[in-house]
């Protein structure tokens, strides 16, 4: 069965145009607060899914090593230019639907501003489960269709889709909003235990950001984030989960697996990794592992 379509930011100036120059200081600050409240104080190996240009990566201070995964190689190149080629960071270009890691490798994972590009969100979340250790921490952010602005637009007939139904809404190509109950249900079905919910970006309104100082908006948002434990009416929701599945037999050796046939470990040939089972080769260039398509 073919994988769902992938949203690629290849060649995009997303970091510069959207974050650095796009008037998103408020969103960046409140997301940083939410992450700090949810992250473990320390850890060994963290997987950052949809890492982009590494905007959030410096915030994972307590982890010994971080794998930055994104489908776009150019985004990872920007992250590498920002963070450097230190041993602490591993850069991987890959499809979230076909993660190239052995099962149970990571003790933590994050997926921030990424799920909204997933046409098959449960399948993507299932991949996260596979590579996370039992008891590992998963921090997920998702775009919420049940936010106050969409509710008001629906009541005033400014939009046709209902924010109250459980199915995702694709408001632009490969851009989805999700109902909180649907997301929480997918996580529970996969065996995750939900530990904390935060409602984030209460004041994501252009007029507010123009007339009210960012520091004031951030201050009040940081207080109201805790309401996420009871209701989620903001455009962004953060969830911290823990892997609740039983421990599997420990696998020794290896890091990467073949995303095509699942064989591990892969043989390191310096400028590529080779699968001894299906003979596919996966490129390694300038410190970036590329598992999007096998080498020809």
Backbone bond lengths (Angstrom), bond angles and torsions (degrees), N, CA, C in turn:
res aa  C-N    CA-C-N  psi(-1)  N-CA   C-N-CA  omega(-1)  CA-C   N-CA-C  phi
1 X - - - 1.460 - - 1.520 109.11 -
2 X 1.358 119.75 128.14 1.460 120.86 -176.74 1.526 111.85 -67.47
3 X 1.326 114.92 150.05 1.449 119.37 177.69 1.516 110.73 -73.61
4 X 1.326 117.98 155.60 1.461 121.28 176.58 1.529 110.65 -61.72
5 X 1.331 118.20 161.37 1.468 120.80 178.50 1.522 111.30 -64.77
6 X 1.327 115.34 151.44 1.465 121.92 -177.78 1.519 109.39 -110.51
7 X 1.319 116.23 136.29 1.465 122.03 174.92 1.530 108.03 -88.80
8 X 1.313 116.35 116.52 1.462 120.91 -175.80 1.525 111.58 -109.33
9 X 1.319 115.35 134.38 1.469 122.02 175.38 1.528 110.72 -101.42
10 X 1.304 116.34 24.99 1.468 120.81 -179.28 1.529 109.84 -58.53
11 X 1.339 115.67 127.12 1.456 121.55 178.81 1.517 114.74 76.99
12 X 1.336 117.54 3.76 1.463 121.03 -176.50 1.530 111.73 -81.71
13 X 1.341 115.34 149.52 1.468 120.80 172.74 1.528 110.12 -100.47
14 X 1.331 115.59 34.71 1.469 122.69 -174.55 1.526 112.84 -51.56
15 X 1.325 117.58 -46.72 1.454 119.90 -178.85 1.523 111.09 -59.46
16 X 1.308 116.25 -45.25 1.459 120.58 -177.56 1.521 112.01 -72.53
17 X 1.336 117.22 -50.87 1.462 120.75 -173.04 1.529 112.47 -74.58
18 X 1.332 117.40 -37.30 1.466 120.02 -175.83 1.519 112.41 -88.97
19 X 1.334 117.30 -45.76 1.456 120.41 -174.33 1.531 113.12 -95.38
20 X 1.310 117.86 -53.26 1.462 119.72 -174.10 1.525 112.81 -70.00
21 X 1.332 117.28 -37.81 1.463 121.08 -175.06 1.526 113.14 -121.62
22 X 1.313 117.73 6.62 1.459 120.84 -172.95 1.510 115.79 -98.19
23 X 1.335 118.30 10.64 1.456 120.54 179.00 1.517 113.30 68.90
24 X 1.326 116.52 37.04 1.469 121.14 -177.65 1.529 112.70 -109.01
25 X 1.322 118.00 25.49 1.465 120.55 -179.12 1.525 110.96 -61.04
26 X 1.330 116.43 -40.74 1.464 120.53 179.62 1.520 110.54 -59.85
27 X 1.346 117.36 -51.62 1.464 121.02 -178.88 1.519 111.35 -60.26
28 X 1.326 116.86 -40.97 1.460 120.70 -179.05 1.527 110.71 -63.93
29 X 1.316 116.68 -42.11 1.472 120.56 -177.70 1.523 111.77 -67.65
30 X 1.344 117.57 -44.01 1.467 118.66 -177.61 1.525 111.18 -71.59
31 X 1.323 117.31 -30.24 1.464 119.23 175.61 1.523 110.74 -69.66
32 X 1.326 116.62 -35.77 1.471 120.22 176.79 1.530 110.49 -62.73
33 X 1.321 116.77 -39.66 1.471 120.79 178.77 1.528 109.93 -65.26
34 X 1.338 116.28 -44.72 1.463 119.66 -179.94 1.525 111.19 -61.68
35 X 1.320 116.63 -43.47 1.461 119.91 179.00 1.527 111.41 -61.28
36 X 1.318 116.59 -44.18 1.461 120.46 -178.57 1.520 110.62 -60.94
37 X 1.317 117.03 -36.48 1.457 121.11 -178.79 1.532 112.49 -72.42
38 X 1.311 116.51 -20.42 1.456 119.87 -174.88 1.517 114.49 -106.06
39 X 1.330 117.82 -23.09 1.457 120.78 -174.41 1.527 112.26 -71.54
40 X 1.330 117.11 140.98 1.468 119.30 168.67 1.526 109.85 -61.59
41 X 1.310 116.87 152.77 1.461 120.47 -179.25 1.525 111.92 -68.95
42 X 1.309 116.55 -26.06 1.464 119.49 179.89 1.518 109.00 -153.54
43 X 1.333 114.80 164.32 1.452 119.94 178.89 1.513 110.03 -176.43
44 X 1.319 115.63 169.52 1.460 120.90 -177.29 1.534 111.77 -92.51
45 X 1.317 117.15 -60.42 1.463 121.11 -172.38 1.526 109.81 -135.71
46 X 1.331 116.29 120.11 1.463 122.53 -178.90 1.511 110.35 -113.95
47 X 1.319 116.89 138.10 1.461 123.24 174.97 1.519 108.48 -103.88
48 X 1.336 116.35 119.55 1.462 121.92 177.20 1.529 108.12 -102.23
49 X 1.327 116.25 103.31 1.458 122.03 -177.27 1.525 109.54 -86.22
50 X 1.344 116.27 127.84 1.461 119.80 -175.14 1.511 110.90 72.42
51 X 1.328 116.08 45.49 1.466 121.26 -174.01 1.520 112.82 -68.34
52 X 1.342 117.48 -24.32 1.459 120.01 -179.13 1.513 111.60 58.95
53 X 1.332 115.13 -134.60 1.465 120.94 -178.86 1.518 113.04 -88.25
54 X 1.335 117.11 14.96 1.464 120.44 175.13 1.512 114.77 82.99
55 X 1.327 117.59 27.02 1.473 120.31 -179.30 1.524 111.60 -57.81
56 X 1.316 117.42 -44.98 1.463 120.55 -175.94 1.523 114.17 -91.19
57 X 1.314 117.76 -15.16 1.462 121.05 -171.62 1.530 113.90 -53.88
58 X 1.338 120.58 -43.02 1.468 119.31 179.68 1.528 114.03 -63.73
59 X 1.318 117.25 -11.97 1.465 120.61 -179.14 1.529 112.65 -82.07
60 X 1.328 117.52 -9.83 1.464 120.85 -179.41 1.529 109.51 -92.44
61 X 1.303 114.73 57.74 1.466 121.16 -168.81 1.520 113.42 -63.69
62 X 1.322 117.89 -33.85 1.459 119.90 -171.79 1.515 115.33 -80.70
63 X 1.331 118.08 -0.89 1.463 120.00 -175.32 1.528 112.01 -98.76
64 X 1.324 114.38 138.43 1.458 119.83 -178.04 1.528 111.62 -67.59
65 X 1.333 117.21 -42.19 1.465 121.64 -179.93 1.530 109.26 -138.16
66 X 1.321 115.31 149.41 1.459 121.79 -178.40 1.522 108.75 -132.57
67 X 1.323 116.40 129.95 1.456 121.65 173.08 1.526 107.83 -98.85
68 X 1.324 116.19 118.11 1.459 121.56 176.44 1.523 107.72 -94.15
69 X 1.324 116.67 115.72 1.455 121.02 -179.57 1.526 110.12 -115.64
70 X 1.310 115.51 130.45 1.455 121.49 175.43 1.525 108.27 -152.36
71 X 1.329 117.54 152.04 1.454 119.30 178.11 1.521 111.47 -74.00
72 X 1.326 116.86 -26.29 1.465 121.37 -176.98 1.521 111.36 -89.34
73 X 1.316 116.53 120.58 1.459 120.26 175.82 1.530 111.05 -66.78
74 X 1.337 117.05 -37.91 1.474 119.04 -177.89 1.525 111.13 -66.19
75 X 1.326 117.78 -32.71 1.462 119.81 174.88 1.526 110.62 -65.03
76 X 1.325 116.57 -40.97 1.465 120.25 178.66 1.527 110.99 -67.52
77 X 1.307 117.24 -33.94 1.467 120.08 175.97 1.525 110.55 -63.12
78 X 1.332 116.49 -38.72 1.466 120.02 176.13 1.528 110.91 -66.05
79 X 1.335 116.08 -40.19 1.465 119.45 177.34 1.519 110.88 -63.66
80 X 1.313 115.92 -40.91 1.466 120.87 179.34 1.520 111.10 -63.91
81 X 1.340 116.58 -39.08 1.464 119.94 177.73 1.522 110.73 -66.28
82 X 1.316 116.78 -32.06 1.461 121.92 -179.54 1.530 112.03 -77.67
83 X 1.334 116.57 -41.44 1.462 121.70 -170.92 1.518 113.89 -101.96
84 X 1.341 116.60 -24.19 1.452 120.52 -177.81 1.519 112.54 92.88
85 X 1.330 115.23 178.26 1.464 122.07 -178.11 1.521 112.33 -103.10
86 X 1.319 116.38 31.64 1.463 121.03 179.26 1.516 110.71 -63.07
87 X 1.310 116.93 154.14 1.457 122.75 -179.15 1.524 112.14 -62.36
88 X 1.319 116.05 -19.16 1.474 121.17 180.00 1.523 111.66 -63.79
89 X 1.340 117.41 -27.43 1.469 121.29 -173.25 1.526 111.41 -113.45
90 X 1.331 115.28 134.71 1.458 122.35 175.74 1.526 107.12 -121.04
91 X 1.323 116.95 123.18 1.462 121.82 -174.76 1.532 109.70 -103.45
92 X 1.350 115.47 125.31 1.459 120.44 -174.35 1.528 109.92 -134.01
93 X 1.332 116.16 120.57 1.467 121.80 172.65 1.529 107.66 -93.21
94 X 1.331 116.08 115.59 1.466 119.55 -175.64 1.514 110.36 -160.23
95 X 1.313 114.69 166.18 1.448 125.00 178.46 1.534 108.48 -89.62
96 X 1.328 117.63 128.47 1.463 121.01 179.95 1.527 111.31 -59.94
97 X 1.330 117.03 -29.39 1.459 120.06 -179.83 1.529 112.71 -75.31
98 X 1.335 116.87 -10.53 1.480 121.34 -179.81 1.528 108.27 -138.72
99 X 1.295 116.84 69.81 1.462 119.97 -176.40 1.530 110.54 -68.85
100 X 1.342 116.83 132.51 1.464 120.54 -173.98 1.532 113.86 -93.79
101 X 1.335 116.60 44.00 1.468 120.53 -177.61 1.523 109.87 -125.02
102 X 1.325 115.32 150.05 1.463 118.95 176.60 1.522 109.47 -67.01
103 X 1.310 116.40 154.99 1.462 121.82 -178.47 1.531 110.90 -62.17
104 X 1.347 114.82 142.73 1.458 120.57 174.07 1.508 115.07 66.89
105 X 1.339 117.83 27.44 1.466 120.87 -174.66 1.521 112.94 -78.65
106 X 1.316 117.96 -36.15 1.465 121.78 -168.79 1.524 111.77 -103.45
107 X 1.327 115.43 144.19 1.459 118.73 173.63 1.523 112.02 -94.20
108 X 1.341 117.78 -4.93 1.456 121.08 174.94 1.526 109.43 -158.49
109 X 1.322 116.08 155.16 1.460 121.78 177.07 1.521 108.55 -149.19
110 X 1.321 116.38 149.53 1.459 121.53 174.46 1.526 108.86 -130.22
111 X 1.327 115.63 148.64 1.460 121.91 174.85 1.528 106.57 -141.08
112 X 1.333 115.95 95.02 1.461 122.54 -175.27 1.527 109.20 -111.70
113 X 1.331 116.44 127.67 1.470 122.63 -179.97 1.542 111.41 52.97
114 X 1.298 115.62 41.65 1.464 121.45 -178.03 1.518 112.21 -128.64
115 X 1.328 117.70 -40.37 1.465 120.13 -177.19 1.525 111.09 -58.35
116 X 1.326 118.20 -28.89 1.463 119.98 -176.45 1.534 112.59 -68.35
117 X 1.333 117.05 -7.54 1.466 120.43 174.20 1.526 112.09 -98.91
118 X 1.327 118.27 5.26 1.459 121.82 -173.88 1.530 111.37 -96.32
119 X 1.338 115.75 112.13 1.461 120.40 176.85 1.526 111.48 -68.74
120 X 1.334 116.75 -25.53 1.464 121.96 175.84 1.527 107.40 -126.79
121 X 1.326 115.36 79.44 1.464 120.76 -175.75 1.529 112.88 -60.87
122 X 1.343 120.09 -43.63 1.471 118.82 179.02 1.524 112.87 -59.14
123 X 1.342 117.78 -36.57 1.456 119.88 179.05 1.526 110.84 -66.23
124 X 1.331 117.06 -41.29 1.459 120.57 178.23 1.525 111.14 -63.84
125 X 1.325 116.79 -41.83 1.467 120.45 179.33 1.531 110.57 -66.81
126 X 1.325 116.73 -33.33 1.460 119.93 176.59 1.509 112.59 -63.62
127 X 1.337 116.63 -34.59 1.459 120.63 176.30 1.528 110.75 -65.54
128 X 1.324 116.55 -37.69 1.463 120.03 177.70 1.525 110.00 -62.81
129 X 1.317 116.36 -44.22 1.464 119.97 177.96 1.525 111.24 -55.92
130 X 1.339 116.75 -42.60 1.461 120.55 -175.80 1.524 112.46 -60.30
131 X 1.328 116.85 -37.97 1.470 119.42 -173.48 1.521 112.72 -95.50
132 X 1.330 117.59 -1.45 1.461 121.44 -179.05 1.520 110.61 -97.19
133 X 1.315 115.81 140.27 1.457 120.81 177.75 1.527 110.94 -67.58
134 X 1.329 118.47 151.78 1.467 119.82 169.21 1.526 109.66 -57.10
135 X 1.308 116.60 130.40 1.457 120.48 -176.64 1.510 114.00 84.34
136 X 1.344 117.34 -0.74 1.455 120.49 178.83 1.520 112.25 -71.45
137 X 1.325 115.70 158.72 1.468 122.00 -177.98 1.519 110.64 -96.71
138 X 1.318 116.14 133.53 1.466 122.33 175.55 1.521 108.51 -124.88
139 X 1.330 116.21 121.54 1.458 121.57 177.74 1.524 107.99 -109.49
140 X 1.317 115.58 118.96 1.461 122.49 -176.19 1.520 110.31 -119.25
141 X 1.332 115.76 134.30 1.465 121.83 169.13 1.512 107.65 -113.68
142 X 1.327 117.02 138.38 1.467 118.92 176.64 1.519 110.44 -139.73
143 X 1.336 114.46 154.92 1.465 121.59 177.65 1.524 108.46 -80.81
144 X 1.310 116.43 127.24 1.461 123.47 -169.54 1.525 111.35 -99.11
145 X 1.329 117.58 118.22 1.471 120.66 177.49 1.526 111.66 -73.59
146 X 1.350 116.70 -21.71 1.463 121.48 -178.08 1.530 110.28 -92.03
147 X 1.334 116.84 49.34 1.466 119.13 178.15 1.515 109.85 -99.45
148 X 1.325 116.48 161.47 1.460 120.81 -172.87 1.525 112.86 -59.59
149 X 1.340 116.66 -39.27 1.467 119.26 -179.15 1.527 110.87 -63.29
150 X 1.324 117.51 -43.61 1.464 119.20 -179.22 1.530 111.06 -69.50
151 X 1.328 117.24 -34.13 1.467 120.12 176.80 1.522 110.49 -63.42
152 X 1.344 116.92 -45.66 1.465 120.63 179.39 1.526 111.26 -64.64
153 X 1.331 116.73 -42.16 1.467 119.16 178.83 1.530 110.69 -61.66
154 X 1.328 116.36 -39.68 1.460 120.43 179.67 1.524 111.01 -65.64
155 X 1.329 117.29 -44.92 1.471 120.82 179.45 1.525 112.08 -64.90
156 X 1.347 116.13 -32.76 1.466 120.49 179.47 1.524 112.34 -90.50
157 X 1.345 115.79 7.69 1.463 123.56 178.58 1.532 112.47 62.70
158 X 1.310 115.23 33.15 1.453 120.48 176.17 1.523 113.02 -89.29
159 X 1.343 116.30 -6.75 1.464 121.26 175.65 1.517 108.13 -147.29
160 X 1.324 115.95 152.23 1.463 119.77 -175.73 1.522 113.06 -89.11
161 X 1.346 117.12 -30.29 1.463 119.30 -175.99 1.525 111.31 -83.03
162 X 1.315 115.24 147.80 1.461 120.94 -178.16 1.527 111.07 -89.12
163 X 1.337 118.16 131.75 1.467 120.31 176.04 1.526 112.80 -75.78
164 X 1.325 116.84 -6.79 1.463 120.24 -174.14 1.527 113.57 -94.06
165 X 1.321 117.92 -13.11 1.461 120.35 179.75 1.528 110.21 -82.28
166 X 1.326 116.81 156.27 1.462 121.03 -171.92 1.523 114.06 -82.25
167 X 1.332 118.84 -21.11 1.461 119.15 -176.27 1.526 110.62 -72.50
168 X 1.347 117.97 149.09 1.468 121.22 176.77 1.522 110.83 -63.78
169 X 1.325 115.65 155.02 1.451 121.09 173.83 1.529 108.15 -117.42
170 X 1.327 116.23 129.37 1.461 121.84 178.09 1.529 107.72 -96.51
171 X 1.339 116.63 96.00 1.464 120.40 -174.96 1.526 112.22 -81.97
172 X 1.313 117.28 -18.86 1.464 124.11 171.06 1.527 106.01 -148.49
173 X 1.324 117.17 166.23 1.460 119.22 -176.55 1.527 111.52 -57.08
174 X 1.325 115.39 123.16 1.472 123.44 -179.45 1.521 112.57 55.54
175 X 1.332 115.46 36.97 1.466 122.54 172.70 1.524 107.16 -132.54
176 X 1.337 116.08 112.34 1.453 121.32 -171.28 1.535 111.10 -120.95
177 X 1.331 114.39 143.11 1.458 121.85 167.21 1.527 107.68 -107.32
178 X 1.340 116.44 145.50 1.461 121.36 -175.29 1.523 111.17 -123.82
179 X 1.310 114.89 149.08 1.465 120.06 173.73 1.533 108.41 -80.38
180 X 1.331 118.13 133.77 1.475 119.67 -178.58 1.523 113.84 -53.69
181 X 1.336 117.53 -41.67 1.465 119.21 -179.02 1.521 111.74 -61.95
182 X 1.324 116.71 -35.33 1.467 119.89 178.56 1.525 110.59 -66.00
183 X 1.332 116.71 -46.55 1.466 120.72 -179.39 1.527 110.84 -63.40
184 X 1.320 116.67 -46.11 1.460 119.79 179.65 1.527 110.72 -61.58
185 X 1.333 116.37 -36.85 1.461 120.21 178.34 1.518 112.17 -65.83
186 X 1.334 117.48 -42.40 1.469 120.91 178.00 1.525 110.48 -60.67
187 X 1.324 116.06 -44.06 1.466 120.21 -178.89 1.531 111.14 -63.05
188 X 1.307 116.70 -44.65 1.467 120.37 -179.74 1.524 111.09 -65.85
189 X 1.327 116.80 -38.97 1.465 120.24 178.79 1.526 111.66 -62.39
190 X 1.323 117.19 -30.14 1.453 121.88 179.85 1.536 112.63 -82.66
191 X 1.321 116.50 -7.96 1.462 119.75 178.49 1.513 114.55 101.75
192 X 1.332 117.64 6.71 1.458 120.49 176.66 1.528 110.36 -78.16
193 X 1.313 115.20 142.88 1.455 121.63 171.58 1.523 108.33 -102.46
194 X 1.316 117.95 121.00 1.467 122.00 -178.26 1.522 109.09 -81.51
195 X 1.331 116.02 123.27 1.459 121.50 -175.89 1.525 112.98 -103.94
196 X 1.328 117.62 -33.52 1.459 119.80 -175.16 1.522 109.87 -152.80
197 X 1.338 115.71 143.87 1.466 122.41 175.74 1.523 108.23 -129.65
198 X 1.317 116.17 134.57 1.463 121.51 176.82 1.525 109.12 -126.15
199 X 1.323 116.42 135.38 1.466 122.26 173.84 1.524 107.60 -94.72
200 X 1.332 117.15 123.06 1.467 121.76 -168.17 1.536 110.54 -126.14
201 X 1.320 115.50 148.76 1.473 123.64 178.01 1.521 112.02 70.53
202 X 1.341 116.37 50.31 1.460 121.51 177.13 1.526 112.47 -60.22
203 X 1.314 117.30 -31.22 1.468 120.80 -171.20 1.525 112.24 -112.07
204 X 1.340 115.83 34.78 1.459 120.37 178.40 1.537 109.26 -77.74
205 X 1.321 114.17 68.21 1.462 122.75 179.77 1.517 107.45 -132.03
206 X 1.333 116.86 127.64 1.457 120.61 -175.26 1.513 113.37 -54.01
207 X 1.330 117.68 -42.57 1.471 120.88 -178.52 1.521 110.93 -63.64
208 X 1.324 117.44 -44.27 1.470 120.86 178.40 1.523 110.70 -57.77
209 X 1.328 115.84 -45.50 1.469 120.01 -175.92 1.529 111.72 -68.77
210 X 1.331 116.73 -22.72 1.466 119.87 178.97 1.522 112.57 -81.22
211 X 1.340 116.73 -37.69 1.468 119.13 -171.05 1.527 113.99 -103.23
212 X 1.343 117.20 -15.11 1.468 120.32 -177.48 1.524 108.41 -114.67
213 X 1.330 118.48 130.17 1.473 120.56 179.60 1.528 111.50 -55.44
214 X 1.315 115.36 141.76 1.462 121.04 -177.67 1.521 111.73 -56.66
215 X 1.322 116.98 -39.53 1.472 120.36 -177.37 1.523 111.59 -60.94
216 X 1.336 117.00 -35.07 1.467 120.48 179.36 1.527 110.19 -71.89
217 X 1.332 116.52 -44.16 1.467 119.80 177.67 1.521 111.29 -59.84
218 X 1.330 116.05 -42.79 1.467 120.75 -179.47 1.521 110.36 -64.76
219 X 1.334 116.57 -41.41 1.466 120.61 -179.51 1.526 111.26 -59.20
220 X 1.337 116.98 -49.29 1.460 119.97 -177.56 1.531 111.59 -71.61
221 X 1.313 117.11 -35.11 1.464 118.91 176.60 1.525 110.34 -62.81
222 X 1.321 116.51 -40.12 1.467 119.98 -179.16 1.527 111.34 -61.89
223 X 1.330 116.84 -30.55 1.466 120.64 177.20 1.525 110.65 -75.69
224 X 1.341 115.68 -44.62 1.453 120.20 -174.54 1.530 113.01 -76.50
225 X 1.331 118.11 -13.39 1.461 119.34 179.85 1.519 112.57 -56.26
226 X 1.330 116.81 -32.95 1.465 120.44 -176.23 1.524 111.98 -66.35
227 X 1.344 118.50 -17.99 1.465 120.03 178.72 1.523 111.67 -65.07
228 X 1.333 116.69 -14.47 1.457 120.18 178.14 1.519 113.44 -59.81
229 X 1.325 117.43 -18.16 1.466 120.68 177.43 1.527 111.12 -68.04
230 X 1.349 116.81 -22.98 1.468 120.69 -176.19 1.530 113.22 -112.09
231 X 1.337 116.92 -39.43 1.463 120.54 178.94 1.517 109.64 -149.80
232 X 1.325 116.16 156.05 1.461 122.02 -177.57 1.535 107.89 -129.89
233 X 1.331 115.47 100.50 1.465 121.14 -177.34 1.530 111.56 -124.97
234 X 1.318 115.83 16.18 1.467 121.37 -179.79 1.529 109.79 -100.93
235 X 1.336 118.09 160.75 1.468 119.36 179.84 1.520 114.14 -68.03
236 X 1.313 117.62 -17.56 1.459 121.85 -179.10 1.525 109.73 -129.36
237 X 1.325 116.19 134.74 1.466 121.80 178.81 1.523 108.77 -128.08
238 X 1.333 116.43 133.42 1.458 122.68 175.57 1.527 108.97 -108.38
239 X 1.335 115.37 139.12 1.458 121.57 179.90 1.524 108.82 -132.62
240 X 1.323 116.55 133.31 1.472 120.12 171.81 1.521 108.27 -108.66
241 X 1.333 114.68 126.80 1.464 121.47 -178.46 1.517 109.79 -123.82
242 X 1.319 113.61 162.43 1.458 119.94 174.35 1.521 108.63 -129.26
243 X 1.329 115.09 138.55 1.456 119.90 179.46 1.506 111.08 -66.56
244 X 1.317 117.29 116.25 1.457 121.01 -175.35 1.509 114.77 -103.17
245 X 1.343 116.90 13.99 1.469 119.38 -178.61 1.530 110.34 -86.47
246 X 1.317 117.41 157.55 1.480 120.40 -177.74 1.523 111.65 -68.58
247 X 1.304 114.37 156.12 1.465 120.65 179.66 1.521 110.34 -65.23
248 X 1.341 114.65 141.23 1.461 121.37 176.66 1.520 109.03 -102.72
249 X 1.310 117.99 163.50 1.468 119.91 176.32 1.528 111.01 -55.90
250 X 1.306 116.51 136.49 1.457 121.31 -177.90 1.526 110.61 -67.70
251 X 1.336 115.86 132.05 1.460 120.97 176.53 1.519 108.48 -101.15
252 X 1.281 116.80 124.00 1.458 120.58 -178.44 1.521 110.18 -96.21
253 X 1.335 115.57 142.24 1.457 120.92 176.73 1.507 111.94 76.68
254 X 1.317 114.42 153.60 1.450 119.67 176.01 1.508 113.34 89.19
255 X 1.290 114.22 158.73 1.462 123.45 -179.96 1.534 108.26 -141.43
256 X 1.340 114.23 -56.34 1.459 120.26 179.13 1.526 110.76 -93.02
257 X 1.329 115.68 151.83 1.454 121.80 168.69 1.529 108.15 -125.50
258 X 1.292 116.90 162.32 1.458 121.53 178.28 1.529 109.28 -72.09
259 X 1.315 119.10 121.42 1.469 119.85 -179.67 1.518 113.63 -70.33
260 X 1.340 117.22 -12.24 1.462 120.69 179.09 1.523 112.06 -88.07
261 X 1.322 117.15 -51.58 1.466 119.44 -175.39 1.524 113.30 -110.54
262 X 1.340 117.61 -10.37 1.458 121.15 177.20 1.512 115.38 83.77
263 X 1.342 117.82 3.47 1.463 120.60 -178.54 1.531 110.94 -71.04
264 X 1.322 115.48 144.42 1.464 122.04 175.17 1.524 108.38 -147.97
265 X 1.340 117.54 152.17 1.464 125.91 -2.34 1.536 111.47 -83.43
266 X 1.316 115.64 169.94 1.461 122.00 174.70 1.522 109.33 -93.00
267 X 1.301 115.60 149.12 1.460 120.72 -179.26 1.529 110.18 -87.55
268 X 1.323 115.44 127.81 1.462 121.43 -178.26 1.528 109.79 -83.22
269 X 1.326 115.91 114.26 1.467 122.58 179.42 1.538 110.87 -108.91
270 X 1.303 116.45 25.84 1.468 124.80 177.91 1.530 112.26 76.36
271 X 1.328 118.66 -67.33 1.461 119.95 -178.27 1.528 112.14 -100.23
272 X 1.320 116.85 7.41 1.460 121.13 172.04 1.521 109.10 -163.84
273 X 1.323 115.62 161.98 1.457 122.66 173.52 1.520 107.78 -109.31
274 X 1.322 116.48 138.79 1.463 119.58 -177.02 1.520 110.64 -120.07
275 X 1.329 115.46 136.71 1.457 121.43 175.06 1.524 108.65 -88.38
276 X 1.311 117.25 120.22 1.465 120.76 -178.01 1.522 112.08 -73.64
277 X 1.335 116.68 -13.07 1.455 120.12 -179.64 1.527 112.29 -87.37
278 X 1.345 117.23 -57.05 1.465 119.67 -177.33 1.526 112.97 -101.00
279 X 1.353 116.16 -2.79 1.469 122.99 175.88 1.536 113.92 68.91
280 X 1.307 117.99 12.50 1.460 119.17 175.86 1.514 110.00 -74.68
281 X 1.331 115.03 149.78 1.453 121.62 -179.61 1.524 109.27 -118.52
282 X 1.336 114.80 137.41 1.456 121.05 -177.18 1.529 108.39 -120.53
283 X 1.320 115.92 127.12 1.452 120.94 -170.32 1.521 114.89 -72.58
284 X 1.323 114.86 150.31 1.463 122.81 172.47 1.525 106.52 -132.59
285 X 1.318 117.02 113.78 1.451 120.31 -176.11 1.524 110.20 -139.02
286 X 1.328 115.47 127.81 1.473 121.97 178.59 1.524 111.77 52.91
287 X 1.309 115.61 39.18 1.465 119.71 174.99 1.518 115.21 80.35
288 X 1.329 117.89 10.02 1.463 121.48 179.42 1.536 109.28 -118.08
289 X 1.321 116.16 122.86 1.463 122.09 176.46 1.527 108.14 -82.49
290 X 1.322 117.23 131.93 1.463 121.15 -175.73 1.528 110.46 -119.32
291 X 1.349 115.07 107.59 1.461 121.17 -179.32 1.524 112.01 -110.68
292 X 1.316 118.20 18.40 1.459 120.01 -178.80 1.528 111.78 -72.52
293 X 1.299 117.00 -47.08 1.456 122.62 177.78 1.530 107.91 -140.54
294 X 1.332 118.53 141.89 1.476 119.69 177.93 1.518 110.84 -68.35
295 X 1.307 115.49 153.87 1.467 121.77 177.56 1.522 109.80 -66.84
296 X 1.313 116.45 148.33 1.477 121.35 178.22 1.516 109.91 -103.27
